Amino acid sequence: MTDEAISLHPYDPAWPARFESEAAVLAEVLGPYVTGGIHHVGSTAIPGLSAKPIVDIMIGVTDLDSSRACIEPLAGLDYCYAPYREDVMHWFCKPNPARRTHHLHLVPTGSARFVDVLAFRDYLRAYPEAAERYEALKQRLAAEHAHDRNAYTDGKTDLVATLTAEARRWVTAGT
């Protein structure tokens, strides 16, 4: 099975509702494992930003070892576990790599990854010019690498690192 092509869509105001609906199901199934909340992250969480129409969800968990118990119940919700960046998260897509509607990240609450993802999201929400820089890069990369998800993702690395550093400073300064 191959990944679906990368296609960016204009912001859809239905994305937050799709998140809320899925978050309610996840909370019911994973409740005891959720220690840091269930968060809408990624580009669909930034009003006005074009995005792949895949809702990204991050759940704060105690640690990676204990949250392995979530893999089986998530399979029952059509989440496919994929070992990716296993040192910082458990990553899933729904329903499969060829047609994704959701990405799910189980990340230890308070870890650098957890804090950075939320800071990045909140920074892009607060600073439209930062979101515009990110969107312009994503548009270019999607056009150049529509069938190469790794190249698309790798191409964002430097700007994401820059914006995350800005977001950390912004959070530290008290937003």
The 8 nearest C-alpha neighbors of each residue, nearest first, counted from 0:
[[1, 97, 2, 96, 95, 3, 98, 99],
 [2, 0, 97, 3, 96, 4, 98, 146],
 [3, 1, 97, 96, 4, 0, 98, 148],
 [2, 4, 97, 98, 1, 5, 96, 146],
 [5, 3, 146, 145, 6, 2, 147, 148],
 [6, 4, 145, 141, 146, 3, 7, 51],
 [5, 7, 51, 4, 8, 141, 145, 50],
 [6, 8, 51, 50, 49, 5, 9, 52],
 [7, 9, 49, 50, 51, 10, 52, 6],
 [10, 8, 49, 11, 50, 7, 48, 47],
 [11, 9, 49, 47, 48, 8, 12, 50],
 [10, 12, 13, 14, 9, 43, 8, 47],
 [11, 13, 14, 10, 15, 46, 16, 47],
 [14, 12, 11, 16, 15, 17, 10, 18],
 [13, 15, 17, 16, 12, 11, 43, 18],
 [16, 14, 18, 17, 13, 19, 12, 44],
 [17, 15, 19, 18, 13, 14, 20, 12],
 [18, 16, 14, 20, 15, 19, 21, 13],
 [17, 19, 15, 21, 16, 20, 22, 14],
 [20, 18, 16, 22, 21, 17, 15, 23],
 [19, 21, 17, 23, 18, 22, 16, 24],
 [20, 22, 18, 24, 23, 19, 25, 17],
 [23, 21, 25, 19, 24, 20, 18, 26],
 [22, 24, 26, 21, 20, 25, 19, 27],
 [25, 23, 27, 21, 22, 26, 28, 20],
 [24, 26, 22, 28, 27, 23, 29, 21],
 [27, 25, 30, 23, 29, 24, 28, 22],
 [26, 28, 24, 25, 30, 29, 23, 22],
 [29, 27, 25, 26, 30, 24, 72, 73],
 [30, 28, 26, 32, 25, 31, 27, 33],
 [29, 31, 26, 33, 32, 27, 28, 25],
 [32, 30, 33, 29, 34, 28, 26, 27],
 [31, 33, 30, 29, 60, 34, 66, 61],
 [34, 32, 60, 30, 31, 59, 35, 36],
 [35, 33, 60, 59, 36, 61, 32, 108],
 [36, 34, 59, 108, 33, 60, 58, 37],
 [35, 37, 59, 58, 34, 33, 38, 57],
 [36, 38, 58, 57, 22, 59, 56, 35],
 [39, 37, 57, 56, 40, 58, 36, 22],
 [38, 40, 56, 44, 55, 18, 57, 37],
 [41, 39, 44, 55, 56, 38, 120, 57],
 [42, 40, 55, 43, 44, 120, 39, 45],
 [41, 43, 44, 45, 50, 48, 40, 49],
 [42, 44, 45, 41, 54, 50, 14, 52],
 [45, 43, 40, 42, 41, 39, 46, 15],
 [44, 46, 42, 43, 124, 48, 47, 123],
 [47, 45, 48, 44, 10, 124, 43, 12],
 [46, 48, 10, 45, 49, 9, 11, 12],
 [49, 47, 10, 45, 46, 50, 42, 134],
 [48, 50, 9, 10, 8, 7, 47, 134],
 [51, 49, 7, 8, 42, 52, 43, 48],
 [50, 52, 7, 53, 6, 8, 5, 49],
 [53, 51, 50, 54, 8, 100, 43, 7],
 [54, 52, 100, 101, 51, 55, 99, 102],
 [53, 55, 101, 43, 102, 100, 18, 56],
 [56, 54, 102, 40, 41, 101, 103, 39],
 [55, 57, 103, 39, 38, 40, 102, 104],
 [58, 56, 104, 38, 103, 37, 105, 40],
 [59, 57, 37, 105, 36, 106, 104, 38],
 [58, 60, 35, 108, 106, 107, 34, 36],
 [61, 59, 107, 34, 33, 108, 62, 32],
 [60, 62, 107, 34, 108, 59, 32, 65],
 [63, 61, 107, 60, 64, 65, 66, 106],
 [62, 64, 66, 65, 67, 107, 88, 89],
 [65, 63, 66, 67, 62, 68, 61, 89],
 [64, 66, 67, 63, 62, 68, 61, 32],
 [65, 67, 68, 63, 69, 64, 62, 60],
 [68, 66, 69, 65, 64, 70, 63, 89],
 [67, 69, 66, 70, 65, 71, 72, 64],
 [70, 68, 67, 66, 72, 71, 73, 29],
 [71, 69, 73, 68, 67, 72, 74, 80],
 [70, 72, 74, 73, 69, 68, 75, 67],
 [73, 71, 75, 74, 69, 70, 76, 28],
 [74, 72, 76, 75, 70, 78, 71, 69],
 [75, 73, 78, 77, 71, 76, 72, 79],
 [74, 76, 72, 73, 77, 71, 78, 70],
 [75, 77, 73, 74, 78, 72, 93, 94],
 [78, 76, 74, 94, 75, 93, 79, 73],
 [77, 79, 93, 74, 73, 92, 76, 94],
 [80, 78, 91, 92, 93, 74, 95, 77],
 [81, 79, 91, 90, 78, 82, 70, 92],
 [80, 82, 91, 90, 83, 79, 92, 89],
 [81, 83, 85, 90, 80, 84, 89, 91],
 [84, 82, 85, 81, 90, 89, 88, 86],
 [85, 83, 86, 87, 88, 82, 89, 90],
 [86, 84, 83, 88, 87, 82, 89, 90],
 [85, 87, 84, 88, 63, 83, 89, 82],
 [88, 86, 85, 84, 106, 112, 89, 107],
 [89, 87, 106, 85, 105, 90, 86, 104],
 [88, 90, 105, 104, 85, 106, 91, 82],
 [91, 89, 104, 81, 103, 80, 83, 88],
 [92, 90, 80, 103, 79, 81, 102, 78],
 [91, 93, 102, 79, 78, 101, 95, 94],
 [94, 92, 78, 101, 95, 99, 100, 77],
 [93, 95, 77, 78, 99, 92, 98, 79],
 [96, 94, 93, 97, 98, 99, 92, 79],
 [97, 95, 2, 98, 99, 92, 1, 3],
 [96, 98, 2, 3, 95, 1, 0, 99],
 [99, 97, 96, 95, 3, 94, 100, 2],
 [98, 100, 93, 101, 95, 94, 96, 53],
 [99, 101, 53, 93, 54, 98, 94, 52],
 [102, 100, 54, 53, 93, 92, 99, 55],
 [101, 103, 92, 55, 91, 56, 54, 93],
 [102, 104, 56, 91, 90, 57, 55, 92],
 [103, 105, 57, 90, 89, 106, 56, 88],
 [106, 104, 58, 89, 88, 57, 59, 60],
 [105, 107, 88, 59, 60, 104, 113, 58],
 [108, 106, 60, 62, 61, 59, 110, 109],
 [109, 107, 59, 35, 60, 110, 113, 61],
 [108, 110, 113, 114, 107, 111, 35, 59],
 [111, 109, 113, 112, 107, 108, 114, 106],
 [110, 112, 114, 113, 115, 109, 116, 87],
 [113, 111, 115, 110, 114, 116, 87, 106],
 [114, 112, 110, 116, 111, 115, 109, 108],
 [113, 115, 111, 117, 112, 116, 109, 118],
 [116, 114, 118, 112, 117, 113, 111, 119],
 [117, 115, 119, 113, 118, 114, 112, 120],
 [116, 118, 120, 119, 114, 115, 121, 113],
 [117, 119, 115, 121, 166, 120, 116, 122],
 [120, 118, 122, 116, 163, 117, 121, 166],
 [121, 119, 117, 123, 118, 122, 40, 116],
 [120, 122, 124, 118, 123, 119, 117, 125],
 [123, 121, 125, 119, 124, 166, 120, 118],
 [124, 122, 130, 126, 120, 125, 121, 129],
 [123, 125, 121, 122, 45, 126, 120, 127],
 [124, 126, 122, 123, 121, 127, 129, 120],
 [127, 125, 123, 128, 129, 124, 122, 130],
 [128, 126, 130, 129, 131, 123, 125, 124],
 [127, 129, 131, 130, 126, 132, 123, 133],
 [130, 128, 132, 131, 127, 126, 123, 133],
 [129, 131, 127, 123, 133, 128, 132, 134],
 [132, 130, 128, 134, 129, 133, 127, 135],
 [133, 131, 129, 135, 130, 134, 128, 136],
 [132, 134, 130, 136, 131, 135, 137, 129],
 [133, 135, 131, 137, 136, 132, 130, 138],
 [136, 134, 138, 132, 137, 133, 131, 139],
 [137, 135, 139, 133, 134, 138, 140, 132],
 [136, 138, 134, 140, 139, 135, 141, 133],
 [139, 137, 141, 135, 136, 140, 134, 142],
 [138, 140, 136, 142, 137, 141, 143, 135],
 [139, 141, 143, 137, 142, 151, 138, 144],
 [140, 142, 145, 138, 144, 143, 139, 137],
 [141, 143, 139, 140, 144, 145, 138, 6],
 [142, 144, 140, 141, 145, 139, 151, 146],
 [145, 143, 147, 141, 146, 151, 140, 142],
 [146, 144, 5, 141, 4, 142, 147, 143],
 [147, 145, 4, 144, 148, 5, 3, 2],
 [146, 148, 144, 150, 149, 145, 151, 4],
 [147, 149, 151, 150, 152, 146, 5, 144],
 [150, 148, 152, 151, 147, 153, 154, 144],
 [151, 149, 153, 147, 152, 148, 154, 144],
 [152, 150, 148, 154, 149, 140, 153, 144],
 [151, 153, 149, 154, 155, 150, 148, 156],
 [154, 152, 150, 156, 155, 151, 149, 157],
 [155, 153, 151, 152, 156, 150, 140, 157],
 [154, 156, 153, 152, 158, 157, 159, 151],
 [155, 157, 159, 153, 154, 158, 160, 152],
 [158, 156, 160, 159, 155, 161, 154, 153],
 [157, 159, 161, 160, 156, 155, 162, 133],
 [158, 160, 162, 156, 161, 157, 163, 155],
 [161, 159, 163, 157, 158, 162, 156, 164],
 [162, 160, 158, 164, 159, 163, 157, 165],
 [163, 161, 165, 159, 164, 160, 166, 158],
 [162, 164, 166, 160, 119, 165, 161, 159],
 [163, 165, 167, 161, 166, 162, 160, 168],
 [166, 164, 162, 168, 163, 167, 169, 161],
 [165, 167, 163, 169, 164, 122, 168, 118],
 [166, 168, 164, 170, 169, 165, 171, 163],
 [169, 167, 171, 165, 166, 170, 172, 164],
 [168, 170, 166, 172, 174, 167, 171, 165],
 [169, 171, 174, 167, 173, 172, 168, 166],
 [172, 170, 168, 173, 169, 167, 174, 166],
 [173, 171, 169, 170, 174, 168, 167, 166],
 [174, 172, 170, 171, 169, 168, 167, 166],
 [173, 170, 169, 172, 171, 122, 168, 166]]
